[in-house]
Amino acid sequence: MRFSEHEISLIKNTFGGNDALLKLLRKVFLPELDPELPIGQMVDLWMTVDVANKTPEQAMVEIKARNGIIMHVENQLMQLKVLANAGEETPEMIKARVKKDSSK
């Protein structure tokens, strides 16, 4: 597996049942526009990608890279959530699950 047992334990202790922390991380890595901000104070960090001086092909590459970054961060946050909230399987639970799966 990608994470060690110690790392899984750390993920569970840090993020388990703590969706607010995951949302905070999303806010840090993927800031959203806040319509409540006063006029002139809104900054969209993704607007800093300079596409005006690029060919359409270069601009498309940068926009696709931006979208890839957004999807990667979202997927990693989802993985943290799933790992943090995954239950522990006892040996008896594993046997029951395997038995159930094999009887199909």
N, CA, C and O atoms as CSV, one atom per row, in Angstrom:
chain,resi,resn,atom,element,x,y,z
A,1,MET,N,N,0.833,-1.183,0.000
A,1,MET,CA,C,0.000,0.000,0.000
A,1,MET,C,C,0.876,1.243,0.000
A,1,MET,O,O,2.034,1.201,0.415
A,2,ARG,N,N,0.326,2.319,-0.457
A,2,ARG,CA,C,1.037,3.579,-0.582
A,2,ARG,C,C,1.430,4.170,0.778
A,2,ARG,O,O,2.463,4.829,0.893
A,3,PHE,N,N,0.606,3.934,1.804
A,3,PHE,CA,C,0.858,4.492,3.129
A,3,PHE,C,C,1.204,3.386,4.112
A,3,PHE,O,O,0.652,2.288,4.047
A,4,SER,N,N,2.117,3.682,5.016
A,4,SER,CA,C,2.468,2.721,6.069
A,4,SER,C,C,1.355,2.698,7.120
A,4,SER,O,O,0.474,3.559,7.128
A,5,GLU,N,N,1.409,1.705,8.000
A,5,GLU,CA,C,0.418,1.632,9.073
A,5,GLU,C,C,0.488,2.879,9.950
A,5,GLU,O,O,-0.539,3.406,10.376
A,6,HIS,N,N,1.691,3.340,10.212
A,6,HIS,CA,C,1.859,4.557,11.020
A,6,HIS,C,C,1.209,5.764,10.324
A,6,HIS,O,O,0.538,6.573,10.966
A,7,GLU,N,N,1.413,5.871,9.025
A,7,GLU,CA,C,0.822,6.989,8.279
A,7,GLU,C,C,-0.700,6.900,8.265
A,7,GLU,O,O,-1.377,7.919,8.402
A,8,ILE,N,N,-1.246,5.700,8.101
A,8,ILE,CA,C,-2.705,5.517,8.135
A,8,ILE,C,C,-3.230,5.945,9.501
A,8,ILE,O,O,-4.249,6.630,9.592
A,9,SER,N,N,-2.537,5.541,10.557
A,9,SER,CA,C,-2.940,5.938,11.911
A,9,SER,C,C,-2.925,7.458,12.058
A,9,SER,O,O,-3.834,8.039,12.651
A,10,LEU,N,N,-1.912,8.083,11.528
A,10,LEU,CA,C,-1.814,9.543,11.580
A,10,LEU,C,C,-2.958,10.189,10.802
A,10,LEU,O,O,-3.551,11.162,11.268
A,11,ILE,N,N,-3.269,9.663,9.636
A,11,ILE,CA,C,-4.387,10.183,8.827
A,11,ILE,C,C,-5.690,10.041,9.600
A,11,ILE,O,O,-6.477,10.986,9.664
A,12,LYS,N,N,-5.928,8.866,10.192
A,12,LYS,CA,C,-7.162,8.633,10.952
A,12,LYS,C,C,-7.262,9.593,12.136
A,12,LYS,O,O,-8.321,10.172,12.380
A,13,ASN,N,N,-6.159,9.764,12.871
A,13,ASN,CA,C,-6.178,10.644,14.043
A,13,ASN,C,C,-6.343,12.111,13.674
A,13,ASN,O,O,-6.929,12.886,14.430
A,14,THR,N,N,-5.829,12.483,12.524
A,14,THR,CA,C,-5.883,13.882,12.113
A,14,THR,C,C,-7.192,14.234,11.407
A,14,THR,O,O,-7.801,15.263,11.700
A,15,PHE,N,N,-7.625,13.379,10.477
A,15,PHE,CA,C,-8.758,13.724,9.631
A,15,PHE,C,C,-10.038,12.961,9.949
A,15,PHE,O,O,-11.104,13.339,9.464
A,16,GLY,N,N,-9.967,11.898,10.750
A,16,GLY,CA,C,-11.142,11.080,11.029
A,16,GLY,C,C,-12.276,11.896,11.613
A,16,GLY,O,O,-12.126,12.494,12.678
A,17,GLY,N,N,-13.415,11.929,10.924
A,17,GLY,CA,C,-14.579,12.676,11.386
A,17,GLY,C,C,-14.374,14.180,11.391
A,17,GLY,O,O,-15.156,14.901,12.010
A,18,ASN,N,N,-13.352,14.667,10.724
A,18,ASN,CA,C,-13.025,16.088,10.747
A,18,ASN,C,C,-13.109,16.680,9.339
A,18,ASN,O,O,-12.106,17.110,8.770
A,19,ASP,N,N,-14.329,16.693,8.790
A,19,ASP,CA,C,-14.524,17.255,7.451
A,19,ASP,C,C,-14.158,18.732,7.397
A,19,ASP,O,O,-13.766,19.237,6.344
A,20,ALA,N,N,-14.283,19.429,8.525
A,20,ALA,CA,C,-13.945,20.857,8.541
A,20,ALA,C,C,-12.470,21.069,8.205
A,20,ALA,O,O,-12.123,22.033,7.523
A,21,LEU,N,N,-11.608,20.180,8.675
A,21,LEU,CA,C,-10.176,20.296,8.376
A,21,LEU,C,C,-9.912,20.043,6.897
A,21,LEU,O,O,-9.100,20.734,6.283
A,22,LEU,N,N,-10.596,19.052,6.321
A,22,LEU,CA,C,-10.431,18.787,4.887
A,22,LEU,C,C,-10.930,19.967,4.056
A,22,LEU,O,O,-10.323,20.321,3.045
A,23,LYS,N,N,-12.029,20.569,4.480
A,23,LYS,CA,C,-12.540,21.747,3.760
A,23,LYS,C,C,-11.568,22.920,3.880
A,23,LYS,O,O,-11.404,23.698,2.941
A,24,LEU,N,N,-10.930,23.040,5.039
A,24,LEU,CA,C,-9.929,24.093,5.205
A,24,LEU,C,C,-8.747,23.861,4.270
A,24,LEU,O,O,-8.250,24.802,3.650
A,25,LEU,N,N,-8.296,22.608,4.166
A,25,LEU,CA,C,-7.205,22.305,3.241
A,25,LEU,C,C,-7.601,22.626,1.807
A,25,LEU,O,O,-6.795,23.159,1.044
A,26,ARG,N,N,-8.844,22.303,1.433
A,26,ARG,CA,C,-9.310,22.635,0.084
A,26,ARG,C,C,-9.267,24.140,-0.118
A,26,ARG,O,O,-8.854,24.617,-1.175
A,27,LYS,N,N,-9.694,24.890,0.894
A,27,LYS,CA,C,-9.695,26.349,0.798
A,27,LYS,C,C,-8.276,26.886,0.624
A,27,LYS,O,O,-8.056,27.864,-0.091
A,28,VAL,N,N,-7.312,26.234,1.289
A,28,VAL,CA,C,-5.916,26.661,1.183
A,28,VAL,C,C,-5.357,26.369,-0.210
A,28,VAL,O,O,-4.714,27.222,-0.821
A,29,PHE,N,N,-5.610,25.150,-0.705
A,29,PHE,CA,C,-5.017,24.735,-1.976
A,29,PHE,C,C,-5.842,25.124,-3.194
A,29,PHE,O,O,-5.293,25.317,-4.279
A,30,LEU,N,N,-7.160,25.242,-3.023
A,30,LEU,CA,C,-8.038,25.589,-4.136
A,30,LEU,C,C,-8.966,26.731,-3.726
A,30,LEU,O,O,-10.163,26.517,-3.532
A,31,PRO,N,N,-8.430,27.925,-3.595
A,31,PRO,CA,C,-9.276,29.033,-3.146
A,31,PRO,C,C,-10.443,29.276,-4.106
A,31,PRO,O,O,-10.299,29.212,-5.327
A,32,GLU,N,N,-11.583,29.552,-3.517
A,32,GLU,CA,C,-12.785,29.822,-4.307
A,32,GLU,C,C,-13.106,31.307,-4.258
A,32,GLU,O,O,-12.679,32.015,-3.346
A,33,LEU,N,N,-13.844,31.762,-5.225
A,33,LEU,CA,C,-14.282,33.151,-5.225
A,33,LEU,C,C,-15.321,33.339,-4.128
A,33,LEU,O,O,-16.193,32.491,-3.942
A,34,ASP,N,N,-15.229,34.439,-3.409
A,34,ASP,CA,C,-16.165,34.737,-2.328
A,34,ASP,C,C,-17.040,35.914,-2.759
A,34,ASP,O,O,-16.579,37.056,-2.782
A,35,PRO,N,N,-18.297,35.638,-3.100
A,35,PRO,CA,C,-19.163,36.727,-3.580
A,35,PRO,C,C,-19.478,37.766,-2.499
A,35,PRO,O,O,-20.025,38.822,-2.815
A,36,GLU,N,N,-19.149,37.494,-1.246
A,36,GLU,CA,C,-19.413,38.432,-0.160
A,36,GLU,C,C,-18.318,39.489,-0.009
A,36,GLU,O,O,-18.493,40.459,0.729
A,37,LEU,N,N,-17.194,39.310,-0.699
A,37,LEU,CA,C,-16.108,40.289,-0.598
A,37,LEU,C,C,-16.523,41.610,-1.235
A,37,LEU,O,O,-17.294,41.630,-2.195
A,38,PRO,N,N,-16.006,42.715,-0.694
A,38,PRO,CA,C,-16.299,44.018,-1.298
A,38,PRO,C,C,-15.736,44.099,-2.716
A,38,PRO,O,O,-14.762,43.428,-3.055
A,39,ILE,N,N,-16.367,44.926,-3.523
A,39,ILE,CA,C,-15.926,45.138,-4.900
A,39,ILE,C,C,-14.464,45.591,-4.898
A,39,ILE,O,O,-14.070,46.461,-4.122
A,40,GLY,N,N,-13.677,44.991,-5.772
A,40,GLY,CA,C,-12.285,45.365,-5.919
A,40,GLY,C,C,-11.334,44.594,-5.020
A,40,GLY,O,O,-10.120,44.746,-5.148
A,41,GLN,N,N,-11.854,43.764,-4.107
A,41,GLN,CA,C,-10.989,43.015,-3.209
A,41,GLN,C,C,-10.917,41.533,-3.547
A,41,GLN,O,O,-10.210,40.778,-2.880
A,42,MET,N,N,-11.639,41.113,-4.574
A,42,MET,CA,C,-11.634,39.701,-4.935
A,42,MET,C,C,-10.414,39.385,-5.790
A,42,MET,O,O,-10.087,40.108,-6.731
A,43,VAL,N,N,-9.757,38.298,-5.443
A,43,VAL,CA,C,-8.612,37.843,-6.213
A,43,VAL,C,C,-8.824,36.374,-6.533
A,43,VAL,O,O,-9.009,35.552,-5.636
A,44,ASP,N,N,-8.796,36.052,-7.812
A,44,ASP,CA,C,-8.856,34.658,-8.234
A,44,ASP,C,C,-7.434,34.266,-8.623
A,44,ASP,O,O,-6.905,34.723,-9.636
A,45,LEU,N,N,-6.827,33.414,-7.806
A,45,LEU,CA,C,-5.433,33.056,-8.047
A,45,LEU,C,C,-5.221,32.405,-9.405
A,45,LEU,O,O,-4.124,32.470,-9.959
A,46,TRP,N,N,-6.251,31.782,-9.941
A,46,TRP,CA,C,-6.104,31.140,-11.249
A,46,TRP,C,C,-6.092,32.169,-12.381
A,46,TRP,O,O,-5.686,31.856,-13.499
A,47,MET,N,N,-6.541,33.406,-12.091
A,47,MET,CA,C,-6.488,34.457,-13.119
A,47,MET,C,C,-5.056,34.897,-13.386
A,47,MET,O,O,-4.795,35.594,-14.366
A,48,THR,N,N,-4.124,34.496,-12.519
A,48,THR,CA,C,-2.738,34.904,-12.710
A,48,THR,C,C,-2.041,34.094,-13.799
A,48,THR,O,O,-0.907,34.395,-14.169
A,49,VAL,N,N,-2.718,33.068,-14.311
A,49,VAL,CA,C,-2.163,32.309,-15.432
A,49,VAL,C,C,-2.267,33.196,-16.667
A,49,VAL,O,O,-3.364,33.471,-17.152
A,50,ASP,N,N,-1.135,33.634,-17.164
A,50,ASP,CA,C,-1.107,34.562,-18.299
A,50,ASP,C,C,-1.342,33.807,-19.600
A,50,ASP,O,O,-0.446,33.124,-20.097
A,51,VAL,N,N,-2.534,33.930,-20.144
A,51,VAL,CA,C,-2.816,33.291,-21.424
A,51,VAL,C,C,-2.965,34.312,-22.546
A,51,VAL,O,O,-3.075,33.944,-23.715
A,52,ALA,N,N,-2.969,35.594,-22.188
A,52,ALA,CA,C,-3.150,36.636,-23.202
A,52,ALA,C,C,-1.991,36.677,-24.184
A,52,ALA,O,O,-2.186,36.989,-25.359
A,53,ASN,N,N,-0.804,36.371,-23.726
A,53,ASN,CA,C,0.383,36.451,-24.577
A,53,ASN,C,C,0.823,35.083,-25.079
A,53,ASN,O,O,1.992,34.877,-25.407
A,54,LYS,N,N,-0.107,34.164,-25.134
A,54,LYS,CA,C,0.192,32.800,-25.566
A,54,LYS,C,C,-0.610,32.474,-26.827
A,54,LYS,O,O,-1.632,33.093,-27.125
A,55,THR,N,N,-0.115,31.498,-27.534
A,55,THR,CA,C,-0.907,31.003,-28.665
A,55,THR,C,C,-2.095,30.241,-28.075
A,55,THR,O,O,-2.040,29.822,-26.918
A,56,PRO,N,N,-3.152,30.056,-28.839
A,56,PRO,CA,C,-4.290,29.282,-28.320
A,56,PRO,C,C,-3.876,27.886,-27.846
A,56,PRO,O,O,-4.416,27.371,-26.867
A,57,GLU,N,N,-2.922,27.284,-28.541
A,57,GLU,CA,C,-2.469,25.959,-28.148
A,57,GLU,C,C,-1.750,25.993,-26.796
A,57,GLU,O,O,-1.981,25.135,-25.944
A,58,GLN,N,N,-0.873,26.991,-26.604
A,58,GLN,CA,C,-0.164,27.120,-25.327
A,58,GLN,C,C,-1.141,27.418,-24.187
A,58,GLN,O,O,-1.014,26.881,-23.086
A,59,ALA,N,N,-2.113,28.282,-24.471
A,59,ALA,CA,C,-3.114,28.616,-23.451
A,59,ALA,C,C,-3.912,27.379,-23.066
A,59,ALA,O,O,-4.204,27.166,-21.889
A,60,MET,N,N,-4.261,26.572,-24.044
A,60,MET,CA,C,-5.031,25.354,-23.766
A,60,MET,C,C,-4.227,24.395,-22.894
A,60,MET,O,O,-4.777,23.773,-21.985
A,61,VAL,N,N,-2.935,24.275,-23.166
A,61,VAL,CA,C,-2.085,23.408,-22.354
A,61,VAL,C,C,-2.087,23.889,-20.904
A,61,VAL,O,O,-2.211,23.082,-19.984
A,62,GLU,N,N,-1.951,25.190,-20.698
A,62,GLU,CA,C,-1.917,25.720,-19.333
A,62,GLU,C,C,-3.262,25.570,-18.634
A,62,GLU,O,O,-3.306,25.282,-17.438
A,63,ILE,N,N,-4.344,25.758,-19.353
A,63,ILE,CA,C,-5.669,25.587,-18.754
A,63,ILE,C,C,-5.903,24.122,-18.399
A,63,ILE,O,O,-6.461,23.824,-17.343
A,64,LYS,N,N,-5.482,23.206,-19.271
A,64,LYS,CA,C,-5.619,21.779,-18.963
A,64,LYS,C,C,-4.745,21.395,-17.772
A,64,LYS,O,O,-5.146,20.571,-16.951
A,65,ALA,N,N,-3.563,21.981,-17.673
A,65,ALA,CA,C,-2.693,21.711,-16.521
A,65,ALA,C,C,-3.353,22.214,-15.244
A,65,ALA,O,O,-3.307,21.533,-14.220
A,66,ARG,N,N,-3.955,23.375,-15.286
A,66,ARG,CA,C,-4.684,23.928,-14.140
A,66,ARG,C,C,-5.789,22.982,-13.711
A,66,ARG,O,O,-5.936,22.688,-12.524
A,67,ASN,N,N,-6.569,22.504,-14.676
A,67,ASN,CA,C,-7.657,21.582,-14.372
A,67,ASN,C,C,-7.119,20.278,-13.777
A,67,ASN,O,O,-7.728,19.709,-12.872
A,68,GLY,N,N,-5.986,19.811,-14.284
A,68,GLY,CA,C,-5.370,18.604,-13.747
A,68,GLY,C,C,-4.937,18.788,-12.301
A,68,GLY,O,O,-5.100,17.886,-11.479
A,69,ILE,N,N,-4.391,19.948,-11.995
A,69,ILE,CA,C,-3.983,20.237,-10.614
A,69,ILE,C,C,-5.195,20.243,-9.697
A,69,ILE,O,O,-5.156,19.670,-8.609
A,70,ILE,N,N,-6.263,20.882,-10.127
A,70,ILE,CA,C,-7.482,20.937,-9.314
A,70,ILE,C,C,-8.006,19.532,-9.055
A,70,ILE,O,O,-8.342,19.204,-7.917
A,71,MET,N,N,-8.081,18.706,-10.075
A,71,MET,CA,C,-8.590,17.341,-9.909
A,71,MET,C,C,-7.672,16.515,-9.012
A,71,MET,O,O,-8.148,15.714,-8.207
A,72,HIS,N,N,-6.376,16.703,-9.142
A,72,HIS,CA,C,-5.435,15.956,-8.310
A,72,HIS,C,C,-5.626,16.305,-6.829
A,72,HIS,O,O,-5.702,15.414,-5.983
A,73,VAL,N,N,-5.703,17.592,-6.525
A,73,VAL,CA,C,-5.885,18.014,-5.131
A,73,VAL,C,C,-7.205,17.479,-4.584
A,73,VAL,O,O,-7.241,16.964,-3.466
A,74,GLU,N,N,-8.287,17.592,-5.351
A,74,GLU,CA,C,-9.592,17.074,-4.920
A,74,GLU,C,C,-9.521,15.565,-4.667
A,74,GLU,O,O,-10.044,15.079,-3.665
A,75,ASN,N,N,-8.884,14.835,-5.562
A,75,ASN,CA,C,-8.774,13.385,-5.393
A,75,ASN,C,C,-7.965,13.020,-4.152
A,75,ASN,O,O,-8.309,12.072,-3.445
A,76,GLN,N,N,-6.897,13.764,-3.883
A,76,GLN,CA,C,-6.081,13.471,-2.708
A,76,GLN,C,C,-6.832,13.797,-1.417
A,76,GLN,O,O,-6.710,13.076,-0.427
A,77,LEU,N,N,-7.609,14.887,-1.426
A,77,LEU,CA,C,-8.431,15.203,-0.256
A,77,LEU,C,C,-9.481,14.116,-0.034
A,77,LEU,O,O,-9.755,13.742,1.106
A,78,MET,N,N,-10.066,13.611,-1.116
A,78,MET,CA,C,-11.051,12.536,-0.996
A,78,MET,C,C,-10.386,11.272,-0.457
A,78,MET,O,O,-10.975,10.569,0.363
A,79,GLN,N,N,-9.182,10.980,-0.902
A,79,GLN,CA,C,-8.477,9.802,-0.405
A,79,GLN,C,C,-8.204,9.934,1.092
A,79,GLN,O,O,-8.361,8.965,1.835
A,80,LEU,N,N,-7.800,11.118,1.540
A,80,LEU,CA,C,-7.594,11.332,2.969
A,80,LEU,C,C,-8.887,11.101,3.749
A,80,LEU,O,O,-8.877,10.497,4.821
A,81,LYS,N,N,-9.995,11.588,3.200
A,81,LYS,CA,C,-11.294,11.414,3.870
A,81,LYS,C,C,-11.662,9.935,3.969
A,81,LYS,O,O,-12.089,9.467,5.025
A,82,VAL,N,N,-11.499,9.210,2.880
A,82,VAL,CA,C,-11.836,7.779,2.870
A,82,VAL,C,C,-10.939,7.010,3.840
A,82,VAL,O,O,-11.426,6.200,4.629
A,83,LEU,N,N,-9.643,7.260,3.782
A,83,LEU,CA,C,-8.715,6.567,4.672
A,83,LEU,C,C,-8.975,6.915,6.136
A,83,LEU,O,O,-8.908,6.048,7.008
A,84,ALA,N,N,-9.267,8.171,6.397
A,84,ALA,CA,C,-9.480,8.613,7.776
A,84,ALA,C,C,-10.722,7.993,8.390
A,84,ALA,O,O,-10.774,7.768,9.599
A,85,ASN,N,N,-11.725,7.714,7.558
A,85,ASN,CA,C,-12.992,7.217,8.084
A,85,ASN,C,C,-13.203,5.727,7.836
A,85,ASN,O,O,-14.276,5.196,8.122
A,86,ALA,N,N,-12.194,5.056,7.311
A,86,ALA,CA,C,-12.311,3.615,7.057
A,86,ALA,C,C,-12.250,2.870,8.390
A,86,ALA,O,O,-11.424,3.173,9.252
A,87,GLY,N,N,-13.129,1.902,8.537
A,87,GLY,CA,C,-13.135,1.098,9.751
A,87,GLY,C,C,-12.047,0.046,9.704
A,87,GLY,O,O,-11.557,-0.319,8.635
A,88,GLU,N,N,-11.685,-0.427,10.857
A,88,GLU,CA,C,-10.692,-1.491,10.962
A,88,GLU,C,C,-11.392,-2.838,10.821
A,88,GLU,O,O,-12.439,-3.058,11.431
A,89,GLU,N,N,-10.828,-3.732,10.029
A,89,GLU,CA,C,-11.378,-5.081,9.867
A,89,GLU,C,C,-10.644,-6.044,10.789
A,89,GLU,O,O,-9.418,-6.153,10.758
A,90,THR,N,N,-11.414,-6.730,11.598
A,90,THR,CA,C,-10.826,-7.771,12.442
A,90,THR,C,C,-10.637,-9.021,11.586
A,90,THR,O,O,-11.228,-9.121,10.511
A,91,PRO,N,N,-9.822,-9.980,12.043
A,91,PRO,CA,C,-9.674,-11.227,11.281
A,91,PRO,C,C,-11.021,-11.929,11.048
A,91,PRO,O,O,-11.241,-12.523,9.992
A,92,GLU,N,N,-11.911,-11.859,12.031
A,92,GLU,CA,C,-13.227,-12.487,11.879
A,92,GLU,C,C,-14.040,-11.785,10.793
A,92,GLU,O,O,-14.734,-12.433,10.010
A,93,MET,N,N,-13.949,-10.468,10.755
A,93,MET,CA,C,-14.676,-9.711,9.733
A,93,MET,C,C,-14.132,-10.035,8.339
A,93,MET,O,O,-14.900,-10.146,7.383
A,94,ILE,N,N,-12.832,-10.185,8.226
A,94,ILE,CA,C,-12.220,-10.527,6.938
A,94,ILE,C,C,-12.700,-11.891,6.484
A,94,ILE,O,O,-13.068,-12.062,5.321
A,95,LYS,N,N,-12.702,-12.882,7.401
A,95,LYS,CA,C,-13.180,-14.226,7.054
A,95,LYS,C,C,-14.622,-14.191,6.588
A,95,LYS,O,O,-14.965,-14.829,5.592
A,96,ALA,N,N,-15.474,-13.454,7.292
A,96,ALA,CA,C,-16.889,-13.366,6.922
A,96,ALA,C,C,-17.054,-12.720,5.552
A,96,ALA,O,O,-17.869,-13.169,4.746
A,97,ARG,N,N,-16.278,-11.657,5.285
A,97,ARG,CA,C,-16.372,-10.973,3.989
A,97,ARG,C,C,-15.913,-11.882,2.858
A,97,ARG,O,O,-16.558,-11.950,1.812
A,98,VAL,N,N,-14.796,-12.583,3.066
A,98,VAL,CA,C,-14.266,-13.497,2.051
A,98,VAL,C,C,-15.253,-14.616,1.794
A,98,VAL,O,O,-15.484,-14.987,0.644
A,99,LYS,N,N,-15.839,-15.158,2.849
A,99,LYS,CA,C,-16.815,-16.236,2.708
A,99,LYS,C,C,-18.030,-15.753,1.917
A,99,LYS,O,O,-18.516,-16.445,1.023
A,100,LYS,N,N,-18.510,-14.569,2.254
A,100,LYS,CA,C,-19.655,-13.985,1.560
A,100,LYS,C,C,-19.343,-13.770,0.084
A,100,LYS,O,O,-20.158,-14.092,-0.781
A,101,ASP,N,N,-18.152,-13.221,-0.203
A,101,ASP,CA,C,-17.749,-12.949,-1.588
A,101,ASP,C,C,-17.586,-14.247,-2.390
A,101,ASP,O,O,-17.896,-14.287,-3.581
A,102,SER,N,N,-17.104,-15.292,-1.743
A,102,SER,CA,C,-16.841,-16.544,-2.475
A,102,SER,C,C,-18.107,-17.342,-2.734
A,102,SER,O,O,-18.103,-18.256,-3.559
A,103,SER,N,N,-19.186,-17.014,-2.044
A,103,SER,CA,C,-20.432,-17.774,-2.223
A,103,SER,C,C,-21.309,-17.183,-3.314
A,103,SER,O,O,-22.422,-17.662,-3.530
A,104,LYS,N,N,-20.847,-16.179,-3.988
A,104,LYS,CA,C,-21.646,-15.541,-5.052
A,104,LYS,C,C,-21.572,-16.328,-6.325
A,104,LYS,O,O,-22.179,-15.944,-7.325
